[in-house]
């Protein structure tokens, strides 16, 4: 497999892993917003972004202060 395809496959695999770990989990963001992760996006400028049920907008994953664990 060419190197670029391998890198792309790795990125997509990690994205899918992040989706399975975050969607449906309760989180608290650095600005105090809290709720359940509704969706996850890969943003070319900011990396991973999340939406939280009940709040309009998308936030960088890096703003998560606490995430529910199993």
Secondary structure, 3 states (H helix, E strand, C coil): CCHHHHHHHHHHHHHHHHHHHHCCCEEEECCCCEEEEEEEEEECCCEEEEEECCCCCCEEHHHEEEECCC
